[in-house]
Amino acid sequence: MSVVAIDTHAFIKRMTGAGMPEAQAEVLAETLAEPPLPISRDAVVESVERLGRSIDRRFMVVDQRITDLETKVDTGFLEVRACLHRLDHHMGGLGQRQDSLEQSMGGIEQRQDRLEHNMGVLMENQLHTNRSVDAIMAHLGITKPM
């Protein structure tokens, strides 16, 4: 460890000459003239090692938190996948039901077409019947009531 000698009087004159207030220059000179704190190399090494251990402990805690979060995220993804699988299964069932309904609708539409055709035939038959009745009544001389 080395000690630096300082001419406090010359230092104060120089600082006040540069514009520093004299009281402040005196305090600065006294501080610089004090012997440095004795710090051994071993004490510095020990402090650095202690700091390193503290940092290692903090990193272990952070690493554990990250691992816990990764586990939660992985679990969440598995749950989402399971839900999507169930949804796909239900959607497949809905697709089959839709196909079945479309087939039923096709059958209903065919029945409706046949019904409309039959109604047309019935209407034509009714018209022919009415004409036949009118012709018979006219031939027999019967007038139609109004």
C-alpha positions, 0 to 999 in steps of 0.5 A: 500500500502506498501513501501519497504526500500532498502539500495542502497549502499549495493545493488550497492556493491552487484550488482557490485560484481556480475559483473554488471557495477557500472552505471547500478547498480546505476540506478537499485538501484534508480529505486527500491528506488522510491516509487511505483505508487499509484494504488487504487483497485477501479482504477484496477477494473474500468480498468478491467471493461472497458477492459471487455466492450471493449472485449464484443463490439469486440465479438459482432462485430465478432458474427455479422460477423459470423452470416452474413457469416452463412447467406451467406453460407446458401443462397449459399447452397440454390442456389446450391440446386436449381441449382441441382434440375434444373439440375436433371429435365433437366437430366430427360428430357435428359433421356427421349430423349435418350430413344426416340432416342434409340427407333427410332434407333431400328426402323431404324435398323429394316428398315435397316435390311428389306432393306438389305433383300430386296436388297438381294432378288432383287439381286437374282431376277436380277441374275435369270432374267439375267440367264433367259435372257441368256438362252432365247438369247442362245435358240434364237441364239442371242449373247450378245454384249460385 
